[in-house]
Amino acid sequence: MLQTLPFTIESLHNAYQGDVKAQDIVEEVFRRIDTVNDPGIFIHLFEKQEVIAAANALGDFDPSKSLWGIPFVIKDNIDAVDHPTTAGCPAFAYEAKENAFVVQALLDAGAILIGKTNLDQFATGLVGVRSPFTPPKNSMDPEIVPGGSSGGSGVAVGHGLVTFSLGTDTAGSGRVPAALNNIIGLKPTLGALSNTGVVPACRTLDTVSIFALTVEDAYQAYSVAAKFDPEDSYARVVQTPPLAAPAPSFKIGIPNASTREFFGDTVQQASFLDSVDQLASFGAEIVEMDFTPFYEVAKMLYEGAWTAERYTVIEDLLKSDPEAIHPVTRGIIQSAENFTSADTFRGFYRLQDYKSKAQPLIDSVDMLCVPSIPTFYSIKDLEEDPVGPNSRYGTYTNFVNLMDMCGIAVPVKTRSDGRPGSVTLLAPAGQDVVTASLASKLHQNSAPTLGATDWMLPEVSYEKPAAGPSEIVIAAVGAHMSGLPLNGELTKLGARFLYSSKTSPDYKLYKLAGGPPFRPGLIQEEGGASIELEIWALPKSNFGAFIDNIPSPLGIGTVTLANGEEVKGFICESKGKVGAEDITKFGGWRAFLNSQ
């Protein structure tokens, strides 16, 4: 029955392979919207017949289009042709003459746009109630704020009305609603998704974000939308390789005990620490760190330069009709009138000082794990204090775009009080597939139901990952393997883990003389054995920089795997055996280290 069909890409495409038509799904979307009966979700719900016409125009099911027949919604600061864009402010509204770049990419892949959702006005806020329109209700608990600024987009996915939605994220607007509605919130690398056709908040920090019920669906939508837009001067070329199992060993940085902040919510603290334990069970080395530099960066977002940047968007409206702007939003943005250009540059300098202190912490680990939100706030809390709870929701989100990081908020085990648990994985720009792959495993291990529905999380199995056309395969056999001292030489150049493997049974492994760092040498010779190694994919553009750091007697040559496949990998010249210890019997460098 369509009424119980989970709106995941896989289940919808399976239905389309039967006798279900795209028009049937559109009818079911509108039935669900009527059933939920929350007038605050949409600012502009399209006419059903308009959407049915778009569905019929798709023709017969075409599985080559990865989003064929998949319903989605967009935040109403993103353009949809021939429909108004309000940014949550009727006085600002204009009729869009064309689709936003990302919307068009999704439509070209077969997705079906249902409507435009409510938001904190001008995308300023993390609570979801700063709107002149009726605010949406949290899909899990109507007493709790829905999260913002992409509240309507988060709530729509939480209810299972659509498969995915677009939000935006400057300070956490693509992650806080995800945490509050028990869904995925993927905040991409800045520039990966075009901002053409998106009303800016802080143009230098904005990104379109994606909400979905599963990591796989969020990443699929991201992969489709991540096309380079030459008209967006902040656009970047990014790679979107397929999701894969995470590396067997990796380092995760978390706030240490003295700098974790939950504002007295011990249940949230327990939930976060349980998630950290899960990551450790996957092979993560947990590195506790002083998060003060990150908090200092976070405070900068609503000071000086970046408040002034928001001011540039609505300056004319502030001067001509200030009462048209939500009073809280107006108070925040209008403060920019007190700043001078000198204040702006002082802010830039201060930010750079803070970033220089935080960057070594980021460089010391593979990624960070933080609570998506430090605690929960109710509608009543916001009525009593419209600013404080909003600021506290940004504790673990505000610094991310200022630090040029990507991130993904992922549901974890339900808290002991029944509220949804969520953590966010963060990594340097370009590492979206790394955070998403680990998020998928964490989601699977936690196995919560999807959003506010009773749908169970589907099991995931990945095909054997392969290098893309712009990558080269590298077989790591020693200190460059995951979690070991030199792995950063790979990851900092954009390398990603593919899978673990073994050599053919005619290799010997030696512990080379010298160190630290201690290194093994792999030599193909008689009397050898199969040696464990890891297969990584490295961008071809960075291959020269990588091999430039490899010292004699090591080098890159051809390594034969147990299945007969030949790949590039670390090999050792025969002169490296001088003073070396034969450790072949251990079957691999990691096993040798563990024996010590």
Helices and strands as residue ranges (DSSP letters): G 2-4, H 9-16, H 22-36, E 42-45, H 48-56, E 71-75, E 84-85, G 90-92, E 94-95, H 101-108, E 112-117, G 121-123, H 151-158, E 164-169, H 176-181, E 184-187, E 207-212, H 215-225, E 250-255, H 266-281, E 284-289, H 292-299, G 300-302, H 304-320, G 322-324, H 327-334, G 335-338, H 341-363, E 367-371, H 379-384, H 388-393, H 399-402, E 405-412, E 421-428, H 432-446, E 471-476, H 488-491, E 496-502, E 507-511, E 520-524, E 532-539, G 540-542, H 543-547, E 554-560, E 566-572, G 574-577, E 581-582, G 584-586, H 589-595
